[in-house]
């Protein structure tokens, strides 16, 4: 799918300001959209919005289709009469600069339980009608998700493969029994999903009505401990006795890691998925396309061939490549859903077959400027080597910030090559130098993490791959978006022809 020349900002909603320790879908989210409008941006790129599990990673969620309840705005529930002002009063303030997920979860889920109880007892009739419509429209995934989360609750949050065998294997009698026993807990999770989707779609509509598109993120794999794997085990490579992954996903050893990366997700049983007409994938994509306008496909190369590691291995060294039916898959998706608004995350070990799959369907690839200055003029990430059908980034959620990279990671060669490429620049403004390169490139889409726009260092990094703690926590305060920053971004966006309200040639002349 061809895309116009645009630009935007990468920011996950958890990083938004707010009183309750984590960004949410309330007033600050609308103010961020207003900031995008004011600076002539078109894109708001986010990370996956699912309910996170251990480690708080949005790439390891309990569902590929559900939303994260911690993003629900509580003031909105107060306006519905489901919470009182006293219940939203904090005994001590949350951190304004980092998310404490345990503390936030305790407070917000406690408030959400109160709201769900009131909703069950006396819901506003019009909102109750919306709720019933949502339950009906979402039944193909919501029933399994709500039941999955309810059973986890009574199993001390253990992975589903460690539940009693009759529940782990979804035996009919056991399933009917727990549906009755856990009806209140099931309603609680259905209520939270209703409120999440209600708030998210209102925010998305506000963004869309003002010319802002949401770029979502779809991890190719799902977590083993998820409603998706529990409900559809035939789609995944599982050991039929232990129910643990028989083949685990990852990537082989490369320049960045001599042992590769072992993610632990079960790989797909593509033969079974294809035999069923890719129905689970179509269900997943339909739900995601309600949630966002464009989809970044994480680890795109896995649709051509994926690295599979047998159970029991501690590293990704002893894996093997297995072909995936990527061409048949995307042809089926195109036939069912029409033109595909996908971006391909084609970083890492990419070969000609992966590029051919990407180009056959005209998916834009990705280029990262922080990778551009470690070699010579053939470096594919240098702006003059980037063609128009790409999305170019200063960095992503997995990279250091530009300032952090320059101060702590960039080699002397990289600093020299950057200075040679752009001419003299001030180290204090290196972030603007790299932003200018991104916006000035021929790539159709240019995306800048908000941390880079703010010129923040390594402390503002969102994720450090391979590090188990301290990720996904960064937040900003509203005062950090300055008038000078807005003027600078708007000016560069207009200068390089990426503004939403571009004058035509006749007007400009």
Buried (B, 14 or more C-beta within 10 A) or exposed (E): BEBEBBBBBBBBBBBBBBBBBBBBBBBBBBEBBBBBBEBBBBBBBBBBBBBBBEEBBBBBBBBBBBBBBBBBBBBBBBEBBBBEEEBBEEEEEBEEBBBBBEBBBEBBBEBBBBBBBBBEEEBEEEBEEBBEEBBEEBEEBBBBBBBBBBBBEBBEEEBBBEBEEBBBBBEEEBBEEBBEEBEEBBBBBBBBBBBBBBBBBBBBEBBBEEBBBBBBBBBBBBBBBBBBBBBBBEBBBBEEEEBBBBBBBBBBBEEEBEEBBBBBBBBBBBEBBBEBEBBBBBBBBBBBBBBBBBBBBBBBBBBBBBBBBEBEEEBBBEBEEBEBBBBEBBBBBEEBEEEBBBBBBBBBBBEEEBBEBBEEBEBBBBBBBBBBBEBEEEBEBBBEEBEEBBBBBBBBBBBBBBBBBBBEEBEEEBBEBBBEBBEEBEEEBBBBBBBBBBBBBBBBBBBBBBBBBBBBBBEBBBBBEEEEEEBBBBBBEEEBBEEEBBEBBBEBBBEBEBBBEBEEEEEEE
